[in-house]
Amino acid sequence: MNLFINGQATILPENSSIDDVLKHIGQLQTGGIAVAVNDMVVPKSQWSTSQIADGDKLLIIKASQGG
């Protein structure tokens, strides 16, 4: 299926979850990460069960400190 991760077109297998997407992009550390699917923030507790659909737009934000 085709989807967009932070504006970049990406192809992933059908029935992928948010956890699968994070593994696909190499984001193994999930502390300080927020994920929105089609402009709706998904709670971390739902990442393993939230299925991504063809054409979805994901925004993955990583918190950082400093100024």
N, CA, C and O atoms as a CHARMM CRD file, in Angstrom:
* protein
*
  268
    1    1 MET  N      0.84200  -1.17600   0.00000 PROA 1      0.00000
    2    1 MET  CA     0.00000   0.00000   0.00000 PROA 1      0.00000
    3    1 MET  C      0.88700   1.23800   0.00000 PROA 1      0.00000
    4    1 MET  O      2.02200   1.20000   0.47300 PROA 1      0.00000
    5    2 ASN  N      0.36400   2.32300  -0.52800 PROA 2      0.00000
    6    2 ASN  CA     1.08400   3.58800  -0.60100 PROA 2      0.00000
    7    2 ASN  C      0.62900   4.50100   0.52900 PROA 2      0.00000
    8    2 ASN  O     -0.56600   4.62400   0.79800 PROA 2      0.00000
    9    3 LEU  N      1.58800   5.13700   1.18300 PROA 3      0.00000
   10    3 LEU  CA     1.26400   6.12500   2.20500 PROA 3      0.00000
   11    3 LEU  C      2.35800   7.17200   2.23300 PROA 3      0.00000
   12    3 LEU  O      3.37900   7.04800   1.55700 PROA 3      0.00000
   13    4 PHE  N      2.13000   8.19200   3.01800 PROA 4      0.00000
   14    4 PHE  CA     3.08700   9.29200   3.12500 PROA 4      0.00000
   15    4 PHE  C      3.53900   9.40200   4.57500 PROA 4      0.00000
   16    4 PHE  O      2.71900   9.48400   5.48900 PROA 4      0.00000
   17    5 ILE  N      4.85100   9.40400   4.77400 PROA 5      0.00000
   18    5 ILE  CA     5.42500   9.56300   6.09700 PROA 5      0.00000
   19    5 ILE  C      6.20000  10.87300   6.08900 PROA 5      0.00000
   20    5 ILE  O      7.20600  11.00700   5.39200 PROA 5      0.00000
   21    6 ASN  N      5.72800  11.83100   6.86400 PROA 6      0.00000
   22    6 ASN  CA     6.33900  13.16400   6.90200 PROA 6      0.00000
   23    6 ASN  C      6.52800  13.72000   5.49100 PROA 6      0.00000
   24    6 ASN  O      7.55600  14.31800   5.17400 PROA 6      0.00000
   25    7 GLY  N      5.51400  13.51000   4.65500 PROA 7      0.00000
   26    7 GLY  CA     5.50900  14.05400   3.30600 PROA 7      0.00000
   27    7 GLY  C      6.21200  13.20600   2.25900 PROA 7      0.00000
   28    7 GLY  O      6.15600  13.53300   1.07300 PROA 7      0.00000
   29    8 GLN  N      6.87300  12.12300   2.66300 PROA 8      0.00000
   30    8 GLN  CA     7.58800  11.26200   1.72800 PROA 8      0.00000
   31    8 GLN  C      6.73500  10.05500   1.36500 PROA 8      0.00000
   32    8 GLN  O      6.22300   9.36600   2.24700 PROA 8      0.00000
   33    9 ALA  N      6.58200   9.80000   0.08400 PROA 9      0.00000
   34    9 ALA  CA     5.83600   8.62800  -0.37100 PROA 9      0.00000
   35    9 ALA  C      6.58200   7.36600   0.03800 PROA 9      0.00000
   36    9 ALA  O      7.79800   7.26900  -0.12800 PROA 9      0.00000
   37   10 THR  N      5.84200   6.40500   0.57200 PROA 10     0.00000
   38   10 THR  CA     6.41300   5.16100   1.06700 PROA 10     0.00000
   39   10 THR  C      5.47700   4.00900   0.72300 PROA 10     0.00000
   40   10 THR  O      4.25800   4.17800   0.68800 PROA 10     0.00000
   41   11 ILE  N      6.04900   2.85100   0.47200 PROA 11     0.00000
   42   11 ILE  CA     5.25200   1.65500   0.21400 PROA 11     0.00000
   43   11 ILE  C      5.48100   0.67700   1.36000 PROA 11     0.00000
   44   11 ILE  O      6.62000   0.36200   1.70400 PROA 11     0.00000
   45   12 LEU  N      4.39200   0.20500   1.94400 PROA 12     0.00000
   46   12 LEU  CA     4.43900  -0.77300   3.02700 PROA 12     0.00000
   47   12 LEU  C      3.44800  -1.89000   2.73200 PROA 12     0.00000
   48   12 LEU  O      2.51700  -1.70200   1.94800 PROA 12     0.00000
   49   13 PRO  N      3.63800  -3.04900   3.35200 PROA 13     0.00000
   50   13 PRO  CA     2.67900  -4.14400   3.15600 PROA 13     0.00000
   51   13 PRO  C      1.29700  -3.79500   3.71000 PROA 13     0.00000
   52   13 PRO  O      1.17100  -2.97900   4.62300 PROA 13     0.00000
   53   14 GLU  N      0.27100  -4.41900   3.15100 PROA 14     0.00000
   54   14 GLU  CA    -1.08600  -4.26200   3.67100 PROA 14     0.00000
   55   14 GLU  C     -1.10900  -4.69600   5.13300 PROA 14     0.00000
   56   14 GLU  O     -0.26500  -5.47900   5.56600 PROA 14     0.00000
   57   15 ASN  N     -2.07200  -4.18800   5.88700 PROA 15     0.00000
   58   15 ASN  CA    -2.26400  -4.53300   7.30100 PROA 15     0.00000
   59   15 ASN  C     -1.11200  -4.11400   8.19400 PROA 15     0.00000
   60   15 ASN  O     -0.88700  -4.73200   9.23500 PROA 15     0.00000
   61   16 SER  N     -0.37400  -3.07300   7.81100 PROA 16     0.00000
   62   16 SER  CA     0.70800  -2.57400   8.65600 PROA 16     0.00000
   63   16 SER  C      0.12600  -1.71700   9.77300 PROA 16     0.00000
   64   16 SER  O     -0.87100  -1.01900   9.59100 PROA 16     0.00000
   65   17 SER  N      0.77100  -1.78800  10.92800 PROA 17     0.00000
   66   17 SER  CA     0.37200  -0.96800  12.07100 PROA 17     0.00000
   67   17 SER  C      1.33800   0.21200  12.19000 PROA 17     0.00000
   68   17 SER  O      2.32400   0.29200  11.45800 PROA 17     0.00000
   69   18 ILE  N      1.05200   1.10300  13.09700 PROA 18     0.00000
   70   18 ILE  CA     1.97700   2.21900  13.33900 PROA 18     0.00000
   71   18 ILE  C      3.32100   1.67500  13.81400 PROA 18     0.00000
   72   18 ILE  O      4.36600   2.17800  13.40300 PROA 18     0.00000
   73   19 ASP  N      3.31200   0.65200  14.67600 PROA 19     0.00000
   74   19 ASP  CA     4.56700   0.02400  15.10100 PROA 19     0.00000
   75   19 ASP  C      5.36100  -0.48000  13.90000 PROA 19     0.00000
   76   19 ASP  O      6.58100  -0.32500  13.85500 PROA 19     0.00000
   77   20 ASP  N      4.67800  -1.07900  12.92900 PROA 20     0.00000
   78   20 ASP  CA     5.35000  -1.56600  11.72300 PROA 20     0.00000
   79   20 ASP  C      5.98200  -0.41800  10.94300 PROA 20     0.00000
   80   20 ASP  O      7.08700  -0.55200  10.41700 PROA 20     0.00000
   81   21 VAL  N      5.28600   0.69800  10.87000 PROA 21     0.00000
   82   21 VAL  CA     5.81000   1.87100  10.16600 PROA 21     0.00000
   83   21 VAL  C      7.07800   2.36700  10.85400 PROA 21     0.00000
   84   21 VAL  O      8.07300   2.65700  10.19000 PROA 21     0.00000
   85   22 LEU  N      7.04500   2.46400  12.17500 PROA 22     0.00000
   86   22 LEU  CA     8.21700   2.93500  12.91400 PROA 22     0.00000
   87   22 LEU  C      9.40800   1.99900  12.71000 PROA 22     0.00000
   88   22 LEU  O     10.53800   2.46200  12.56000 PROA 22     0.00000
   89   23 LYS  N      9.16500   0.69300  12.70400 PROA 23     0.00000
   90   23 LYS  CA    10.24500  -0.26600  12.44400 PROA 23     0.00000
   91   23 LYS  C     10.77500  -0.08700  11.02100 PROA 23     0.00000
   92   23 LYS  O     11.98300  -0.14800  10.79400 PROA 23     0.00000
   93   24 HSD  N      9.87500   0.13400  10.07100 PROA 24     0.00000
   94   24 HSD  CA    10.26500   0.30700   8.66900 PROA 24     0.00000
   95   24 HSD  C     11.21800   1.49000   8.48500 PROA 24     0.00000
   96   24 HSD  O     12.15500   1.41800   7.69000 PROA 24     0.00000
   97   25 ILE  N     10.98000   2.56500   9.21200 PROA 25     0.00000
   98   25 ILE  CA    11.84300   3.74900   9.06700 PROA 25     0.00000
   99   25 ILE  C     13.02800   3.72000  10.02200 PROA 25     0.00000
  100   25 ILE  O     13.82000   4.66200  10.05800 PROA 25     0.00000
  101   26 GLY  N     13.15400   2.64400  10.79800 PROA 26     0.00000
  102   26 GLY  CA    14.30500   2.51200  11.69500 PROA 26     0.00000
  103   26 GLY  C     14.16000   3.25200  13.00700 PROA 26     0.00000
  104   26 GLY  O     15.15300   3.48100  13.69700 PROA 26     0.00000
  105   27 GLN  N     12.95600   3.62600  13.36400 PROA 27     0.00000
  106   27 GLN  CA    12.71300   4.33900  14.61700 PROA 27     0.00000
  107   27 GLN  C     12.38400   3.31500  15.70800 PROA 27     0.00000
  108   27 GLN  O     11.21800   3.07400  16.02000 PROA 27     0.00000
  109   28 LEU  N     13.43600   2.71600  16.28100 PROA 28     0.00000
  110   28 LEU  CA    13.23600   1.65900  17.26500 PROA 28     0.00000
  111   28 LEU  C     13.00800   2.21600  18.66900 PROA 28     0.00000
  112   28 LEU  O     12.33000   1.58700  19.48100 PROA 28     0.00000
  113   29 GLN  N     13.56100   3.37500  18.95600 PROA 29     0.00000
  114   29 GLN  CA    13.33600   4.02500  20.24700 PROA 29     0.00000
  115   29 GLN  C     12.07200   4.87100  20.12900 PROA 29     0.00000
  116   29 GLN  O     12.01200   5.78500  19.30600 PROA 29     0.00000
  117   30 THR  N     11.06900   4.57400  20.94400 PROA 30     0.00000
  118   30 THR  CA     9.79800   5.28100  20.80000 PROA 30     0.00000
  119   30 THR  C      9.56300   6.32200  21.88300 PROA 30     0.00000
  120   30 THR  O      8.51600   6.96900  21.89500 PROA 30     0.00000
  121   31 GLY  N     10.50300   6.49400  22.78000 PROA 31     0.00000
  122   31 GLY  CA    10.36400   7.53900  23.78600 PROA 31     0.00000
  123   31 GLY  C     10.42600   8.91200  23.13300 PROA 31     0.00000
  124   31 GLY  O     11.29000   9.15700  22.29100 PROA 31     0.00000
  125   32 GLY  N      9.52500   9.80400  23.50900 PROA 32     0.00000
  126   32 GLY  CA     9.51000  11.15300  22.95900 PROA 32     0.00000
  127   32 GLY  C      8.99800  11.24500  21.53800 PROA 32     0.00000
  128   32 GLY  O      9.23400  12.24200  20.85600 PROA 32     0.00000
  129   33 ILE  N      8.29700  10.21200  21.08300 PROA 33     0.00000
  130   33 ILE  CA     7.75300  10.19000  19.72200 PROA 33     0.00000
  131   33 ILE  C      6.24700  10.41400  19.77900 PROA 33     0.00000
  132   33 ILE  O      5.56300   9.87600  20.65000 PROA 33     0.00000
  133   34 ALA  N      5.74000  11.20800  18.85000 PROA 34     0.00000
  134   34 ALA  CA     4.29200  11.38100  18.67700 PROA 34     0.00000
  135   34 ALA  C      3.96300  11.04200  17.23100 PROA 34     0.00000
  136   34 ALA  O      4.72900  11.35500  16.32000 PROA 34     0.00000
  137   35 VAL  N      2.80900  10.39700  17.02900 PROA 35     0.00000
  138   35 VAL  CA     2.40000   9.99200  15.68600 PROA 35     0.00000
  139   35 VAL  C      0.97200  10.46400  15.43600 PROA 35     0.00000
  140   35 VAL  O      0.08100  10.25000  16.25800 PROA 35     0.00000
  141   36 ALA  N      0.77000  11.10700  14.29200 PROA 36     0.00000
  142   36 ALA  CA    -0.57300  11.49400  13.85100 PROA 36     0.00000
  143   36 ALA  C     -0.84100  10.80800  12.52100 PROA 36     0.00000
  144   36 ALA  O      0.02600  10.75600  11.64700 PROA 36     0.00000
  145   37 VAL  N     -2.04200  10.28700  12.38000 PROA 37     0.00000
  146   37 VAL  CA    -2.47900   9.67100  11.13100 PROA 37     0.00000
  147   37 VAL  C     -3.62700  10.51300  10.59900 PROA 37     0.00000
  148   37 VAL  O     -4.66500  10.65000  11.24600 PROA 37     0.00000
  149   38 ASN  N     -3.42900  11.07400   9.41300 PROA 38     0.00000
  150   38 ASN  CA    -4.44400  11.95000   8.81100 PROA 38     0.00000
  151   38 ASN  C     -4.87400  13.05100   9.78100 PROA 38     0.00000
  152   38 ASN  O     -6.06400  13.31200   9.96000 PROA 38     0.00000
  153   39 ASP  N     -3.88800  13.68400  10.39900 PROA 39     0.00000
  154   39 ASP  CA    -4.06900  14.82900  11.30100 PROA 39     0.00000
  155   39 ASP  C     -4.72300  14.49100  12.64200 PROA 39     0.00000
  156   39 ASP  O     -5.15300  15.39300  13.36000 PROA 39     0.00000
  157   40 MET  N     -4.80200  13.20900  12.98600 PROA 40     0.00000
  158   40 MET  CA    -5.34600  12.78500  14.28000 PROA 40     0.00000
  159   40 MET  C     -4.24300  12.08500  15.06200 PROA 40     0.00000
  160   40 MET  O     -3.71100  11.07000  14.61200 PROA 40     0.00000
  161   41 VAL  N     -3.89400  12.62200  16.23800 PROA 41     0.00000
  162   41 VAL  CA    -2.86500  12.00500  17.06700 PROA 41     0.00000
  163   41 VAL  C     -3.36300  10.64900  17.56600 PROA 41     0.00000
  164   41 VAL  O     -4.49800  10.51800  18.02300 PROA 41     0.00000
  165   42 VAL  N     -2.49300   9.65100  17.46800 PROA 42     0.00000
  166   42 VAL  CA    -2.83400   8.29800  17.92600 PROA 42     0.00000
  167   42 VAL  C     -2.05800   8.03600  19.22000 PROA 42     0.00000
  168   42 VAL  O     -0.83100   8.14100  19.23300 PROA 42     0.00000
  169   43 PRO  N     -2.75600   7.69900  20.30200 PROA 43     0.00000
  170   43 PRO  CA    -2.05100   7.39800  21.55800 PROA 43     0.00000
  171   43 PRO  C     -1.08900   6.22800  21.39200 PROA 43     0.00000
  172   43 PRO  O     -1.37300   5.26700  20.67700 PROA 43     0.00000
  173   44 LYS  N      0.04000   6.32600  22.05900 PROA 44     0.00000
  174   44 LYS  CA     1.07000   5.29000  21.96700 PROA 44     0.00000
  175   44 LYS  C      0.51400   3.90600  22.31200 PROA 44     0.00000
  176   44 LYS  O      0.95800   2.90400  21.75200 PROA 44     0.00000
  177   45 SER  N     -0.44000   3.84600  23.21700 PROA 45     0.00000
  178   45 SER  CA    -1.02000   2.56300  23.62700 PROA 45     0.00000
  179   45 SER  C     -1.77000   1.87400  22.48500 PROA 45     0.00000
  180   45 SER  O     -2.07900   0.68600  22.57700 PROA 45     0.00000
  181   46 GLN  N     -2.06500   2.61300  21.40600 PROA 46     0.00000
  182   46 GLN  CA    -2.80800   2.05600  20.27500 PROA 46     0.00000
  183   46 GLN  C     -1.94200   1.80400  19.04100 PROA 46     0.00000
  184   46 GLN  O     -2.45600   1.35700  18.01500 PROA 46     0.00000
  185   47 TRP  N     -0.64700   2.07900  19.11900 PROA 47     0.00000
  186   47 TRP  CA     0.21600   1.94900  17.95200 PROA 47     0.00000
  187   47 TRP  C      0.26800   0.53100  17.40400 PROA 47     0.00000
  188   47 TRP  O      0.32800   0.34700  16.18800 PROA 47     0.00000
  189   48 SER  N      0.24600  -0.46500  18.26500 PROA 48     0.00000
  190   48 SER  CA     0.37000  -1.84000  17.77400 PROA 48     0.00000
  191   48 SER  C     -0.92700  -2.34600  17.14100 PROA 48     0.00000
  192   48 SER  O     -0.90900  -3.31200  16.37900 PROA 48     0.00000
  193   49 THR  N     -2.04400  -1.70000  17.45300 PROA 49     0.00000
  194   49 THR  CA    -3.33300  -2.14900  16.92700 PROA 49     0.00000
  195   49 THR  C     -3.91900  -1.20600  15.88200 PROA 49     0.00000
  196   49 THR  O     -4.91000  -1.55200  15.23800 PROA 49     0.00000
  197   50 SER  N     -3.33800  -0.03500  15.70000 PROA 50     0.00000
  198   50 SER  CA    -3.84800   0.92300  14.71500 PROA 50     0.00000
  199   50 SER  C     -3.33700   0.55900  13.32700 PROA 50     0.00000
  200   50 SER  O     -2.14600   0.67400  13.03900 PROA 50     0.00000
  201   51 GLN  N     -4.25700   0.11800  12.47000 PROA 51     0.00000
  202   51 GLN  CA    -3.89800  -0.27600  11.11300 PROA 51     0.00000
  203   51 GLN  C     -3.83700   0.95100  10.20600 PROA 51     0.00000
  204   51 GLN  O     -4.67100   1.85200  10.29500 PROA 51     0.00000
  205   52 ILE  N     -2.84500   0.96400   9.34300 PROA 52     0.00000
  206   52 ILE  CA    -2.66200   2.03300   8.37300 PROA 52     0.00000
  207   52 ILE  C     -3.35500   1.62000   7.07700 PROA 52     0.00000
  208   52 ILE  O     -3.27600   0.46100   6.66700 PROA 52     0.00000
  209   53 ALA  N     -4.02600   2.56100   6.44100 PROA 53     0.00000
  210   53 ALA  CA    -4.73600   2.27900   5.18900 PROA 53     0.00000
  211   53 ALA  C     -4.01900   2.93900   4.01200 PROA 53     0.00000
  212   53 ALA  O     -3.26800   3.89900   4.18200 PROA 53     0.00000
  213   54 ASP  N     -4.26400   2.40800   2.82900 PROA 54     0.00000
  214   54 ASP  CA    -3.68300   2.95500   1.61300 PROA 54     0.00000
  215   54 ASP  C     -4.01300   4.44000   1.50700 PROA 54     0.00000
  216   54 ASP  O     -5.17000   4.83600   1.64800 PROA 54     0.00000
  217   55 GLY  N     -3.00000   5.25500   1.25800 PROA 55     0.00000
  218   55 GLY  CA    -3.19000   6.69100   1.09000 PROA 55     0.00000
  219   55 GLY  C     -3.10100   7.50500   2.37700 PROA 55     0.00000
  220   55 GLY  O     -3.17300   8.73300   2.33300 PROA 55     0.00000
  221   56 ASP  N     -2.94500   6.83600   3.53100 PROA 56     0.00000
  222   56 ASP  CA    -2.85500   7.56600   4.79400 PROA 56     0.00000
  223   56 ASP  C     -1.63100   8.47400   4.81500 PROA 56     0.00000
  224   56 ASP  O     -0.62500   8.21900   4.15300 PROA 56     0.00000
  225   57 LYS  N     -1.75300   9.53900   5.59800 PROA 57     0.00000
  226   57 LYS  CA    -0.64700  10.48500   5.77900 PROA 57     0.00000
  227   57 LYS  C     -0.25000  10.45300   7.25100 PROA 57     0.00000
  228   57 LYS  O     -1.04800  10.77400   8.13100 PROA 57     0.00000
  229   58 LEU  N      1.00300  10.05800   7.50200 PROA 58     0.00000
  230   58 LEU  CA     1.49800   9.97700   8.86000 PROA 58     0.00000
  231   58 LEU  C      2.47300  11.12100   9.11200 PROA 58     0.00000
  232   58 LEU  O      3.29900  11.45700   8.26300 PROA 58     0.00000
  233   59 LEU  N      2.35900  11.70200  10.28300 PROA 59     0.00000
  234   59 LEU  CA     3.30700  12.69700  10.74500 PROA 59     0.00000
  235   59 LEU  C      3.95200  12.13800  11.99700 PROA 59     0.00000
  236   59 LEU  O      3.27300  11.86700  12.98800 PROA 59     0.00000
  237   60 ILE  N      5.25800  11.96600  11.95100 PROA 60     0.00000
  238   60 ILE  CA     6.00800  11.41700  13.08700 PROA 60     0.00000
  239   60 ILE  C      6.91800  12.52600  13.59000 PROA 60     0.00000
  240   60 ILE  O      7.75100  13.05500  12.85300 PROA 60     0.00000
  241   61 ILE  N      6.74100  12.86500  14.86100 PROA 61     0.00000
  242   61 ILE  CA     7.49800  13.95700  15.47100 PROA 61     0.00000
  243   61 ILE  C      8.30300  13.41800  16.63600 PROA 61     0.00000
  244   61 ILE  O      7.78600  12.67800  17.47300 PROA 61     0.00000
  245   62 LYS  N      9.56400  13.79100  16.68600 PROA 62     0.00000
  246   62 LYS  CA    10.43400  13.39900  17.78200 PROA 62     0.00000
  247   62 LYS  C     10.80800  14.62700  18.59700 PROA 62     0.00000
  248   62 LYS  O     11.34000  15.60500  18.07100 PROA 62     0.00000
  249   63 ALA  N     10.52200  14.55800  19.88100 PROA 63     0.00000
  250   63 ALA  CA    10.86800  15.66800  20.77300 PROA 63     0.00000
  251   63 ALA  C     12.37700  15.73100  20.94900 PROA 63     0.00000
  252   63 ALA  O     13.05300  14.70200  20.98000 PROA 63     0.00000
  253   64 SER  N     12.89300  16.93500  21.06200 PROA 64     0.00000
  254   64 SER  CA    14.32000  17.11200  21.34400 PROA 64     0.00000
  255   64 SER  C     14.46500  18.26400  22.31300 PROA 64     0.00000
  256   64 SER  O     13.59000  19.12300  22.42700 PROA 64     0.00000
  257   65 GLN  N     15.57700  18.26500  23.00000 PROA 65     0.00000
  258   65 GLN  CA    15.79600  19.32800  23.96000 PROA 65     0.00000
  259   65 GLN  C     16.90900  20.23400  23.47100 PROA 65     0.00000
  260   65 GLN  O     17.67900  19.87800  22.57800 PROA 65     0.00000
  261   66 GLY  N     16.97500  21.36600  24.04900 PROA 66     0.00000
  262   66 GLY  CA    18.01000  22.30600  23.66100 PROA 66     0.00000
  263   66 GLY  C     17.39100  23.54400  23.03100 PROA 66     0.00000
  264   66 GLY  O     16.17300  23.62200  22.87000 PROA 66     0.00000
  265   67 GLY  N     18.19300  24.46700  22.69200 PROA 67     0.00000
  266   67 GLY  CA    17.64400  25.68900  22.15100 PROA 67     0.00000
  267   67 GLY  C     18.38000  26.16000  21.02500 PROA 67     0.00000
  268   67 GLY  O     18.03600  27.19300  20.45100 PROA 67     0.00000
